[in-house]
Amino acid sequence: MLKFIAALFVFFSSTFLCYAQLQHAVVKKYNTHIYFDGNKLIQHTDIEIQINTTNGTNYAEVDIYSKNQLKDLNANIEDLNGNIIKKLKKKDLKHTSASSYSTFHSDGQYTSFSLIYNQYPHIFKYSYTTELTNYIHLINWLPCNKFNCPIEEATLSATLPNNYLYRTIEKGIDTTFSKIDPINELTTYIWKVNYPSKPESEKYAPSGYTWTPRVEIIPTAFNYGIKGTTDSWSTFGNWLYKLNLNMNELTQEEKATVHQLTDTITNKHDKIKVLYHYLQDNTRYINVSLDLGGLQTYPAEYVCINKYGDCKALSNYMQALLNEAGIPSYYTVIYAGLKPFKVLEEYPSQQFNHVILVVPQDRDTIWLECTSSIAPFNYLGTHTQGRKALIVNSNSKLIDTPALSADDCHNIYSTLVKIKSGQNSLISTKSIQRGYNFEYFRSFGKNIPKDKQSALLNRINFMSRLTFKEINNEIIHRDSSYLLLNFKAETPYLTEEIGDRTIIHPLNQFSFKLEKPQKRTQPVAIYKPIAQTDTIIYHFNKKIKDIKGCRNLQFDSSFGIYKKTVEQNDSTLKVIRTIIINRGTYPVTDYNSFYDFIQDINQTENQKILISYK
């Protein structure tokens, strides 16, 4: 009997341990099937999730986006033996315009429901069907982006007419095969992915979109508003040009305003600037998505009347203003984001999410971001710099946007620190902020609110637990590409007293953790240069005898440079430091060298300074 009890104890203990190690949820099945007859695109999705804990119930809260009414929506909860416990009822459904999520207007809608059960584990199943007649690709299938948990099996199947012309982009697919139906002249293509766990995000890794499992089916001929082809970037861009043709007519009042603003200006560059400032001062950005709103712009007249628009409408409106002034410009589509994914040049297709305006000049090109009321004139920021874009006209082509240089991103700090034994350290910093920091701080205007001050410290890598006494965020002028951020603060945490010696903790350190080389799986992608120079002058109320933990040194690498110089004079210590990390994408084979370079920087940046006095 005792043996039986002991065995029972071991059984339940091991069962409990196994259960405790389970994921909160596991996708058992994620099947997507599309059927295309040459005109209508039907997609059916079937999902089965095992929910193991309370934390996994968020997967039973579902939002499904669709352009048209969903068909055949079903959902239920089952136990592990397949017995139905709970079914979705029509009254449980909630229909919401997509505008309530992210846009001002949208003709799409979300169908939402929750199906919660508080005994674990259990199986949550749901399926639904959508239909489309407007399509630009047949599907862009990224199963791992939909779920942040392990996927045991994901399958995409596509039934297409025989001899249908299309191309596929495939990444990370385990199995592919096809089945031919000669009677109905159809072929079904099948892709399978087994994805036990989603990889952790790695520091300075490329966008996950570029390497996670994915299948995109791009038809050679498509229909989205009007018919188009993906034979080349020229034909694809020409389709987009035709889709937006005859949308640039201004109201008579707006035409008069353009001439009033520009007729007395002889310099074309200045005319462009005046009209850009007029756009910024008299319109605002709101995402509008109606009918073909994902790719077709609203007319310029719409913006004249309403004074708002999305990136398409505002860029089209700015183009119309320039046209009225006799200045040609090009509507240009681009992928905007801090982590761009590389445009696949061999696959002409819709790979963009934003619109800017390109204004060619005799000796230069002017680039206009039309959605921002505060962006400097002729400034492409960190979200659109250094990548491919598609000029949209009757002769469309891919171009490169200018990349930010190290000088464009160079942040410079000059800091004076007064250290007195037993008292708070007083810190006074003057800085020039460029690049991403410039864009971040500019959004606040002259005053940075108190609730954003901790974010300020994180942004510029200053030590935490400072008490600000004064902050001055000075914008030079509206078209300046840098600003002055100055502040005064105090802290008791910068120093420690040990007898007649003082330990100084790192103040404005530049260091970050990286995965160890044996754990790294992704390349290193530095999309914009990192450049920073600091001059820190420490004043002591005693004369310095000796300094440890701070010396002249320099690291040179193909990835960048790190340089520190140290000067001592009686009761003053001056430390000047420069860091530059070059823009570039480096393969995993170079990661060891990159890791060693950053570790050398981390070691010196995290080092405390020990001061002894005379």
N, C-alpha and C positions, 0 to 999 in steps of 0.2 A: 504493500500500500504506500509506504514511504517512497519507494522507487517510482511508483506511478505519479505521485504528487510532484516529486522532483522533476520527472520527465515533462509533466504538464506545465510546471513552472518554466522550464527551459523553452518549451514550445511557445508559450505565450510571450515570454521575454523576447525570444528571437523574432516572433511575429511583430511585436511592438517596435523593435529596433528597425526591422525592415520597413514597416509602415512609416516610422519617423524619418527614414532616409528618403522617402518618396518625394518627388517633385510636387509642388502645390497643384499642378495640372499637367497633363500629357495629352497632346493631340494624337489620338489613335488613328484617325483617318481625316484627310483633307483632300477631297476629290473635286476637281473642276472639269466640266465637259462643255465644249463649245461646238455648236452646229451652225455651219454657214452654207447657205444655198446659193450664194452669189449676190443676194440682195439683203436678206434679213439675217442678223447675227443673234443667235439664242445661246445664253450661257446658263448652265445649271451647276449649282454648288452644293456639295454635301459634306458636312463636317461632323465629326464625332470626337468629343473631348472627355477624358476621364478626369474628374475633379476629385482631388484627394484631401484637401483641407479647406478651411474657411477662406484662406488667402487665395484659393483658386477660383472662388465664386465670381470674380470679376469677369471670367471668360463666359459666364452665363448671362452677362449683361451685354446685349448685342445691338449695334447700330449698323444698318445696311444702307448704303447709298445707292440710289438708282435714278436714272433720268425719267423712267416710266414706272407705272405701277408694277410692283413685284407680283409674280405669279407662283402658285404652288408653294407658299411659305408654310412650312411645318416645323414643329419643335416639340421635343418631349424629353423627359428624364427617365432613365432606366436603371435598374440595379445591375450588378455585374453578371447576372444570369439572363439578362435580356427582358425582364419583366417591366412593363411600363408602370411608372409610379405617378407621373404627372404629365399632362399635355398642355400645350399652348392653346389659349382660347382667343377668339377674335377680339374680345374686350381688353385683352392684355396688350394689344398693339397700339403704338403711338406713332403718328405721322407728323413729321416736322420739316418745314422748309429748310433747305441747306443754308439759307441766308442766316438762320439763327446760330449757325456754327461758326462761319468764317467770312461770309459775304453779306453785302448790303442787299443785293437782289440775287436770286438764283431760281432757275426752273427745276432744279433737282430737288430730291427730298430724301430724308432719312426715315426708315422704318425701324423703330426701336422696341425692344421688349426685354424683360427679365424673367428668367425661369430658375428660381432658387430653391434648393433643397438642402436641409441642414444635417443630413446623415451621410457620412463619407466612408469609403469612396462611392461615387456613382457616375453614371455616364450621361452626358448632356449631348443631344443630337439636334441638329437643325439643317434644313435645306431650303433652297429657294431658286427661282428662275427669273432671269431678266431678258428683255428683247431690245435690240437696237437696229435702226435703219441707217443712222449716221455713225460712221466708224472711220477711224484713221489708222488704227491697227486692230487686229482681231483680238489680241489679248497681250497684256504685259503681266506675267504671272511671277510673283515673288512670295512664295509661301512662308518663308521665314520672317518676312517683314510684317506679316499679319499677326503672328503669334510670338510672344516672348517666352516660349517654353519649348521643351523637346517635341519634335514631330516624328512619330514612328513611321508614318508613310504619307507622302503627298503625291498625288497623281493628277496630271493634266492630260486630257484627251481632246483631240480636235478632229471633227468630221468635216471634210472639205470635198468639193467636187474634184474628180480626177482631172489632172493636168492644170489645176488652179495654180497660178503663179504667185509665189510668196517667198520670203526668206525668213529664217529664224536666227535669233540670238540665243545661244544656250550657254549657261555657266553652271558648273557644279551639279550637273545632272548625272544620276547613277545609271539609268536605263532608258533607252529609246527604242521603239520599234513601231511598225505600222501594220494595219490590216486592210486589205483591199476587198471592197464589195463590188464585183464586176456587174452585178445585175442592176444596182441603183447608180452605178458610176460614181461611187464615193470611196474615199480612203480615210481611215481613222488613224491618226498618229498619236502615239502615247509616250509621255515622259514621266519618269518616276524619280522621286527623291526620298532617301531615308536620312533623316537629320536628327540624330539622338540629342544633340544639345546645341544651343545657339552660342557662337563664340563670344567671349567677352570683348568689349571695346578696348582697343589698344591705343596708347598715346601716339598722336601724330600718325594714325593709320589713314589710308584713303577712305573715301566714302564707302560705306557698306554696300551701297547700290552697285558698285563696280565688281564685287566679288561674291556676294551671297548667291545661292542658287536662284536661277532665273530663266524663264523662257519668254521671249517676245516673238510674236508672229506678225511680220510686216508684209501686208499685201502689196504687190506691185501696183495694182490699181485700187483706189479706195473712193469712198463717197462720204464727204463731210461737208454738207451744205452744197458744194459742187464737187464734181468728179476731179480726182487728181492722181498723180503717179509718184512713185518713189524711184524712178529710173536713175535720177541723179539729184544732186543738191539744187541744180538749176531748175529742174522740173518741179521739185517739191516746193522750192521757194516761189516759183511762178504761180503754183496753185494758191499759196498763202497770199500772194500779191493780188490775185484775182478775187479771192474771198473778201479782201478788204478794199477793193477798188471802189472809187466814187464815194468814199466816206469822209472826204476832207473839205467839204464845203462849209465855210464860215457864215455866220449871220452878217447882214449888212453893217450892223453896229460894230461888230468885231473887226470887220475889214477896215472901217474908218479908224478904229483905235490903233490898228497896226500901222497905218500910214501916219497917224498923229505921233506915234512913238518913234518912228524910224526914218521918215522922209528927210529930216534935217541932218541925219547922221550919214557921213560919207564913208566911214570905215565899216566894212562888212562884219568884221569880228565884233565890233561894238554893237551893231544891230542885233546880232545873234544874242549877245549878252543881255541887252535891254529886253528882248522878247522872252528870254528864259526867266529873267527876274519877274516879268509880268505874269508868266505862267505860275511861278512859285507863289506870288503874292495874291493871286486871284482864284486859285483852284485848290482842291484838296483830294487826297487819294482815298478812294473807297472801292473795294473789290465788287465789281458788278458782273454777274454771270447769268445771262439769260439766253435761251435758245442755243445759238452757236457761240455763246459768250466765252467759252474756253479759248477760242482762237480768233473769232471774228470781233473786230472792234466796234464800238459805238461811234456814230458819226461825230465829226468835229462840232457840228451845230448843237448836238446834245450837251457837250461840255460847255459851249458858249452860254447856254441857257441855264444849266444846272450847277455849273462851277465845280463839278466833281467828276471823277472817272477812275477806272483802274489803269494798270500800266499800259494797256493797249490804247485805251481811249485818250489818255493824257499824252502819250507819245504821238499818236495820230493828230491830236489837236495842235501840239507843238509843231509838227511837220506842216500843218495847214497855216499856222501863223508865219512860218518861214517862207512857205510858198507865196503867200500874199506879199511878202517883202522881196520876192524875187530871188530867194536863196534856196537851192535844192538841198534835200537831206534824205536820209534813208532810214526807214522803219527797220529795226534790227532785233531779231529774237536771240535770246541767250539763256543759259542756265545760271540763275543767281543763287548763291549760297556760299558760306565760308568754306565748305568742303565740296567743291565741284566734282562731278564725275566727268571723266574724259568723254568728249563727243566721239562716238564711233563713226569715223569719217567714211568707212566702207559701207555704212548702212544709212543712206539718206532717209530721214524719218523725223517724226516729232520727238526731239530730245531736249526741249527748252521749256522754261517756266516763267519767262519774264521778257519784257520789251524795253529797249532803250532807243535812242536816236543818234545816228551818226551824221555829222555835217562835214563833208569834205571841203578842204581849203587848198589854196595853191601850194602852200608849203607845209601844211599840217592838217590834222583831222581833229575836229571838236567832238567830244563825246558828252551826251546829255542824259542824265538820270532824271526822268520827268515825274517821278512819283514823290520826290522829297522836296519839301518846302524849305529845307535848310542846307541841302547839298551845295558845295561850292560850284561855280560855273566851270565846266570842262573838267569835272572830277569824277572818275569812276572809282568807287571805294572797294573795300575788301571783298564785297559780295559779287562783284562783276569783273574784277581785274584779272588779267593773265589767263584768258581762256578763249576757246573758239566761240564765235557767234555767226549767225546767218543774216547777211544783208538781204532784205526782201524787196525785190523789184523785178523787172522783166528779164533781168540777167543775174539772178541770185547767185551768191557764192559765199563760202565760208571765209571769215577773216579772224584775225587775232586781236583781242583787246589789249591795250598796253598793260604790262605787268608792273606792279609797284616795286621800286628799287629799294635797296637798304636805306638810302637817303630819304625816300618817301615815308619810310616806317620808323625812322630814327627818333627815339624818345630820349631827351636829354634832361638830366636832373642835376641841380646844384643845391646841396644841403649843408646847412650849418647846424652843428649840435653842440650845445653847452652842457657840460657834465660837471656837477658839483656833488661832492660826497654827501650821502644821506638825503639828497633832494631829488625831485623829479628832473629828468633830462628834458631840456627845451630844444625843440626841433623846428627849423625854419627851412622850407623847401620851395625852390622855384623850378619849374619844369616847362619844357616844350613838348607837347603831345602831338604825335602824328599817327597816320595809319588807323588801325582799328581803335586805339585809345582815343584818337581825335574824334572819330565818328561817335563813339560812346559818350564822351563827355560833352560834345557839342549838343547832343540831344537835350541836355539839361538847361542850356542857356547859361546865364551868369550865376545862377544859384543852384547848388547841389543840395537837395533836401537831406535832412538828418537821417532818414531811414535808408538812404543810399550810401552813407559814408563808409559803412563796413565793406560794401561792394567796391567802393573807390580804392580802399587799401588792397583788396584782392586783385583789382585790375592792375595796379602799378607795383604789386609785389612788396609793398611796405609791410613792416611788422604789424601784427594785430595789436589790439589793446592800446591804441593811441587815443588821446582825448583832444579833439580838434578845438582850437581857440579861434581860428579864422580860416576860411576857404575862399579863394578868389579864382573863378573860372572865367578867364578873359578871352573872348572871341575877337580877333584882330579886326576883321571885316567880313562881310558875308561870303566872300569868295576866297578867303584864306584857307589853305589846306593844313593848317596847324593852329593850335591854340595854346595859351599860357595857363597852366594850372599851378597855382601857388597856395601854400597853406602853412599855418603855424600850429604846432601841437605839443603836447607834453606826455611823458609816460614814466612810471617808476620801474618799468620792466626792461629797460634797455641795458642797465648795468647791474652788477653784483659787486659788493665790497668784500674783499677777503684780506683782512689786516690792512697793510699799506698798499695793497694792489687792487686793481679794478678789472673785472671781466666785462667786456662789451659784447652783447649778443648781436647777431646779424641784423642790420637795419633794413636795407632795401635789397634783399638777396634775390638772385636769379637762380632757382634750382627747381627741379621737378623729378618725380619718380618715373622710371621707365621699367618695362618688363625685362626680366633677365633674359639674356640671349637664348637660353634653352627653351624659354616659354614663348618667344616671339614668333608669330606666324605671318604677319602682314608687313609689307614694305613701309618705309618711312616717307610720309608726304608732307613737305613744308610748302604750303601753297603761297605764303607771303613771307618775305624775310623778317627775321627778328633782329632788331638792332636797338641797343641801349647803351648810353654813356652816363655814368654817375661820377660826380665829384662830391665827396663827403669830407667835410672839415670838422674834426672833433676839437673842442676847446676844453681844457682841464684847468682847475684852479690850483694845480700843483705842476711843478716841472717834471717832465718825463725822464726817467732813467733808462728804461728798457721796454721794448715791444716784442711780444711773441704772438705767433699766429697770423701775422700779416707781413707779407714781403712782396718784392717785385717778382712777377712771373708772367709767362705768356705761353698759351697753347695755340698752335697753328694746325689746321686740319682742312681737308677738302670740304668739310661741312661748315667751316666758319673759323672765327678766331675768338680768343679770350685773352685780354691783357689787363694787368693790374700794376699800377705804380704807386709807391708809398713814399711820402716825404714827412720827416720829423723835424720840428723846430721848437725847442724849449717845451712849452706847454700845449703845443698844437700837433695834431696828427692829420695828415691829408692823404686820402685814398682816392685814386682815380681808376675807374674800371670801365672797360669797353667790351661789349659782347655783340657779336654778329653771327647769326646762323643763316646760312644761305638758303634761298628758295630752291626747291628741287624735289624729285622723287627718287628715293634710293632703295634698291632691291634688298630683300632679306639677307642676301649674301654680304651686304655691306653693314648689316646691323651691328655686328660686334664692334666695328670701328666707331660707328656713331654712338653706341652705348658707352664705350671707353671715353670718348670726347666729352659727353655729357657728365659722366661720372667724375672726370677730372674737374669740371666746372663745379659740380655739386660739392665736391670735397672742400674746395677752397671757399665756396660761398657759404657753406654751413659752419665754417670754422669760427670759433670765438677768438676775440683779441684779448690778450692779457697785458695790462699796463702796470708797470712798477714805477714808483716815484723816487726822486732824489731825497 
